[in-house]
Amino acid sequence: MSAERRVFLTGFPGFIGRRLVEKILSKEPGAKVLCLVEPRFELRAREEARRLDAGGDRVAILAGDITAPDLGMDPDAGRDLASRVTDVFHLAAVYDLAVPEAVARRVNVRGTRHVIEFARTLKGLRRLVHFSTCYVSGLRTGTIYEDELDMGQRFKNHYESTKHDSEYLVRQAMREMDAIVIRPSVVVGDSRTGETQKFDGPYFGMILIDTLRRLRVPLPYLGPSRAEINIVPVDYIVDGTVALWQKEGVAGSTFALADSRPMTSRELYAQIVRGLGALGPLGAVPPLLVDVPLRIPHVRRLLGVPREVLEYFNHPAHYDCSRALAALEGTGVACPDLRSYLPAVLDYYVRNRDRRELRWEAV
């Protein structure tokens, strides 16, 4: 096998997947990337591939489906890839906090099982990189360590439980192949430009604050919560992932790509309120007063905010990322302080808040 990497990647042309392909091309000049894409995203994927590799042959698109046996690929294509692919990046998943269990289990768990089965066929596999999430910790509180997974925890939603189960499958596969697990915390836009692909996660808070700002409603704090809210920019996730992929001696490890100095939800809320020019925050109300209205579908649609997201702003958990920090030492990759780039994130939101394709449709 050539030392040049031949990368097989799922999750393109998603926001992280697209940037990850771009970073791989820049950090590994001889690398080529084959992206497995659902047929419904194939046209868009080919357009993105041309933008990343104009006139070149370093990015290829293959239609398939991680939920199908053999990843929905033609058997001849699978046999051909078995002799050529050296690395696998598995990003494809359902990230919706309100996803039904059957859908989450089909995509997140069955899909991961199929990717592992594909990796087993590769004659020259060097590394499998699996994207999990810090929130496999579910309802656990206190400090969550990178080497912990199954601690008897319950979960807030089916997204968390199925990401837990898919990470478990990868950890089992580590006995037979070189694999690492990447656990991002909450991902927002680029720390320099604020660019994002969709307004979800913390952006729901911005949407809610912005809606009430337009109504000239003074905004109180939502309870006395001092819980941390762990947020990282997409560029840290991409840079950190590629650096860890290239690093020797880390096989079998799980890395939390989280902020080691997170803000509290209360502090973040106040900065967003002020950054968007809303009134407040003044006084405090129990979070329950926000949760109850969001149980009503009409209210969720009106505000554009899902009820499930509130739990992440009030959950007292701290994500230890010591292993990731140690592995990234000397690589030049570090997570910037949220306070330094929050203005860029807010500015991008303000400039793009009316773009339909960036809005999340509440259900």
C-alpha positions in Angstrom: 0.0 0.0 0.0 1.2 3.5 -0.8 1.8 5.9 2.2 -0.8 8.2 0.6 -4.1 8.2 2.4 -7.3 7.0 0.7 -10.1 8.2 2.9 -13.7 7.0 3.0 -16.0 9.5 4.7 -19.7 9.6 5.6 -21.6 12.7 6.5 -20.7 14.8 3.4 -21.7 17.5 2.5 -22.7 18.3 6.0 -21.2 21.4 7.7 -18.5 19.5 9.6 -18.0 16.9 6.9 -17.4 19.5 4.2 -14.9 21.3 6.3 -13.2 18.1 7.3 -12.7 17.1 3.7 -11.2 20.5 2.9 -8.8 20.2 5.9 -7.7 16.6 5.0 -6.9 17.8 1.4 -4.8 20.7 2.8 -3.0 18.7 5.5 -2.4 15.5 3.5 -1.4 16.7 0.0 -1.4 13.2 -1.5 -4.7 12.2 0.1 -7.9 11.4 -1.9 -11.3 11.4 -0.3 -14.3 9.2 -1.3 -17.6 10.5 0.2 -20.5 8.1 0.6 -23.6 10.2 0.1 -27.3 9.5 0.2 -28.8 9.7 -3.3 -31.0 12.7 -2.3 -27.8 14.7 -1.4 -25.8 13.5 -4.4 -26.2 16.6 -6.6 -25.3 19.0 -3.8 -22.4 16.8 -2.8 -21.0 16.9 -6.3 -21.3 20.7 -6.4 -19.4 20.9 -3.0 -16.8 18.5 -4.2 -16.1 20.7 -7.3 -15.7 23.7 -5.1 -13.2 21.9 -2.8 -11.2 20.4 -5.6 -11.9 22.4 -8.8 -10.8 20.4 -11.8 -9.0 17.8 -9.7 -9.6 14.1 -8.9 -9.0 14.2 -5.1 -12.7 14.2 -4.1 -15.1 11.6 -5.4 -18.8 11.0 -4.6 -20.4 7.6 -4.3 -24.1 7.2 -3.7 -25.0 4.8 -0.9 -26.8 4.4 2.4 -25.3 3.6 5.8 -28.5 2.0 6.9 -28.4 -0.6 4.1 -26.3 -3.8 4.0 -22.9 -3.2 2.4 -23.6 0.6 2.8 -26.0 0.3 -0.2 -23.0 0.0 -2.5 -22.6 -2.2 -5.6 -20.7 -5.3 -4.5 -18.0 -4.6 -7.2 -17.5 -1.1 -5.7 -17.1 -2.6 -2.3 -14.5 -5.1 -3.4 -12.6 -2.4 -5.2 -12.6 -0.1 -2.1 -11.4 -3.0 0.1 -8.1 -2.9 -1.6 -7.7 0.9 -1.7 -9.2 2.6 1.3 -6.8 3.3 4.2 -8.9 5.4 6.6 -12.5 5.7 7.5 -14.3 8.8 8.9 -17.8 8.1 10.1 -19.8 11.3 10.7 -23.2 10.5 9.3 -25.9 10.5 11.9 -29.3 12.0 12.9 -28.6 14.9 15.2 -32.2 16.0 15.9 -32.9 16.1 19.6 -36.5 15.2 19.0 -35.8 12.3 16.6 -38.1 9.2 17.0 -36.3 6.2 18.5 -36.8 4.0 15.5 -35.2 6.5 13.1 -32.3 7.3 15.5 -31.6 3.6 16.0 -31.7 2.8 12.3 -29.3 5.6 11.3 -27.1 6.0 14.4 -26.7 2.4 15.6 -27.4 0.2 12.5 -25.5 2.7 10.3 -22.4 2.6 12.6 -22.6 -1.2 12.6 -22.5 -1.2 8.8 -19.6 1.2 8.7 -17.6 -1.0 11.1 -18.4 -4.1 9.0 -17.1 -2.2 5.9 -13.9 -1.2 7.8 -13.3 -4.9 8.6 -13.1 -5.6 4.9 -10.3 -3.1 4.3 -6.9 -4.8 3.7 -4.9 -1.7 4.5 -6.9 0.0 7.2 -4.9 2.5 9.1 -7.5 4.2 11.2 -11.3 4.5 11.8 -12.4 7.9 13.1 -15.8 7.8 14.7 -17.8 10.9 15.6 -19.7 10.6 18.8 -20.8 13.3 21.2 -20.0 14.5 24.8 -23.7 13.9 25.5 -23.4 10.1 25.5 -23.2 10.9 29.3 -27.0 11.5 29.3 -28.3 12.6 32.6 -25.1 12.1 34.5 -23.9 15.1 36.5 -20.6 16.2 37.8 -17.3 15.6 35.9 -17.5 13.3 32.8 -14.2 11.7 31.8 -13.2 10.7 28.3 -12.6 7.0 29.2 -16.1 6.7 30.6 -19.1 5.4 28.6 -21.5 3.0 30.1 -22.1 4.2 33.7 -25.7 3.1 34.1 -26.9 6.5 33.0 -30.3 7.4 31.6 -30.7 9.8 28.7 -32.6 13.0 27.8 -33.6 11.8 24.3 -33.1 9.1 21.7 -30.3 11.1 20.1 -28.2 10.7 23.2 -29.0 7.0 23.8 -28.3 5.9 20.2 -25.1 7.9 20.0 -24.1 6.1 23.2 -24.9 2.7 21.7 -23.0 3.5 18.4 -19.9 4.6 20.4 -20.1 1.3 22.3 -20.0 -0.6 19.0 -16.8 1.3 18.0 -15.2 0.7 21.4 -15.8 -3.0 20.9 -14.3 -2.9 17.4 -11.1 -1.3 18.9 -10.1 -4.8 19.9 -9.5 -5.6 16.3 -8.7 -2.3 14.5 -7.0 1.0 15.0 -9.9 3.3 15.9 -10.4 6.6 17.8 -13.6 8.3 19.0 -14.2 12.1 18.7 -16.7 13.6 21.1 -17.5 17.2 20.3 -19.5 19.3 22.7 -22.0 21.8 21.3 -20.7 23.0 17.9 -21.3 26.6 16.7 -20.0 28.5 13.7 -16.4 29.4 12.7 -14.5 31.3 15.4 -13.2 33.8 12.8 -16.2 34.4 10.5 -19.1 33.0 12.6 -20.2 31.0 9.6 -22.6 28.1 10.2 -24.8 25.9 8.1 -27.9 25.9 10.3 -29.3 27.6 13.4 -29.7 24.9 16.0 -28.2 24.2 19.4 -27.3 27.6 21.1 -28.8 29.4 18.1 -32.3 28.4 19.4 -31.5 30.7 22.4 -30.6 33.5 20.0 -33.9 32.9 18.1 -35.9 33.0 21.2 -34.2 36.2 22.5 -34.4 37.8 19.1 -38.1 37.1 18.9 -38.8 38.6 22.3 -36.5 41.5 21.5 -38.7 42.4 18.5 -41.7 42.4 20.8 -39.9 44.7 23.2 -40.3 42.2 26.0 -37.8 42.7 28.9 -35.8 39.5 29.3 -35.2 38.0 32.8 -32.6 35.4 33.7 -34.1 31.9 33.5 -33.5 30.8 37.1 -30.3 30.9 39.1 -28.6 28.1 37.1 -24.8 28.1 37.2 -24.6 25.1 35.0 -21.8 25.1 32.4 -22.7 25.3 28.7 -19.9 23.7 26.7 -19.6 25.3 23.3 -16.8 24.9 20.7 -16.4 26.4 17.2 -16.5 24.2 14.1 -12.9 25.1 13.2 -11.6 23.6 16.5 -13.5 20.4 15.8 -12.1 20.1 12.3 -8.5 21.1 13.2 -8.5 18.9 16.3 -9.9 15.9 14.5 -7.4 16.0 11.7 -4.5 16.5 14.1 -5.6 13.4 16.2 -6.2 11.4 13.0 -2.6 12.1 12.0 -1.1 11.4 15.5 0.6 8.1 16.2 0.1 6.2 19.5 -3.5 7.2 20.1 -5.4 4.1 18.9 -8.2 3.0 21.1 -8.6 6.5 22.6 -11.7 8.7 23.1 -11.2 12.4 22.9 -13.6 15.1 24.1 -13.2 18.1 21.9 -14.7 20.4 24.4 -13.9 23.8 26.0 -11.8 23.3 29.1 -12.9 26.8 30.3 -16.6 26.8 29.5 -19.0 29.7 30.3 -22.0 29.2 32.5 -25.4 29.2 30.9 -26.2 32.4 32.8 -23.2 34.2 31.6 -23.8 33.1 28.0 -27.4 34.1 28.1 -26.6 37.6 29.4 -24.0 38.1 26.7 -26.4 37.0 23.9 -29.2 39.3 25.3 -26.8 42.3 25.3 -25.2 41.3 22.0 -28.6 41.3 20.2 -29.7 44.5 21.8 -32.5 43.1 23.8 -33.8 44.5 27.1 -32.2 42.9 30.1 -31.5 40.6 31.6 -33.4 41.8 34.6 -34.6 39.7 37.5 -35.1 35.9 37.2 -37.9 33.5 36.5 -38.0 29.7 36.9 -37.0 27.8 33.7 -40.3 25.9 34.1 -42.1 29.1 32.9 -40.4 28.7 29.6 -40.6 24.9 29.4 -44.4 24.8 29.9 -45.3 27.0 26.9 -42.8 25.1 24.7 -44.8 21.9 25.3 -47.4 23.5 23.0 -46.7 22.8 19.3 -48.1 26.1 18.1 -45.8 28.0 20.5 -42.8 26.0 19.4 -43.6 26.9 15.8 -44.2 30.5 16.6 -40.9 30.9 18.5 -38.9 28.5 16.3 -37.4 26.8 19.4 -37.7 23.1 20.4 -38.4 22.3 24.0 -35.6 19.6 24.2 -32.8 22.2 23.9 -33.6 23.8 27.3 -32.2 20.8 29.2 -28.8 21.4 27.8 -28.6 24.9 29.3 -29.5 23.7 32.9 -27.7 20.4 33.2 -24.8 20.5 35.8 -22.1 18.5 34.0 -18.5 19.2 33.3 -16.7 17.6 30.4 -13.1 16.8 31.2 -11.0 17.0 28.0 -7.5 16.3 29.5 -6.7 13.5 27.1 -7.5 15.6 24.1 -5.5 18.6 25.4 -2.5 16.3 26.0 -2.7 14.7 22.6 -3.1 18.1 20.9 -0.2 19.7 22.7 2.4 20.8 20.2 0.1 20.6 17.2 -0.9 24.3 17.3 -4.5 23.3 17.7 -6.3 24.9 20.7 -9.9 25.8 21.5 -10.4 29.6 21.6 -12.3 31.2 24.5 -16.0 31.6 23.6 -15.9 35.2 24.9 -13.4 36.0 22.1 -15.5 34.8 19.2 -19.1 35.1 20.4 -19.3 38.5 18.7 -18.5 36.9 15.3 -21.1 34.2 16.0 -23.8 36.7 16.9 -22.9 38.9 13.9 -23.3 36.0 11.5 -26.6 35.2 13.1 -27.9 38.8 12.7 -26.8 39.0 9.1 -28.4 35.7 8.2 -31.4 35.2 10.5 -33.9 35.7 7.8 -32.4 33.2 5.4 -34.9 30.4 5.1 -32.3 27.6 4.5 -30.6 28.4 7.8 -33.8 28.2 9.9 -34.8 25.1 11.8 -38.5 24.1 11.5 -39.8 23.4 15.0 -42.0 20.4 15.5 
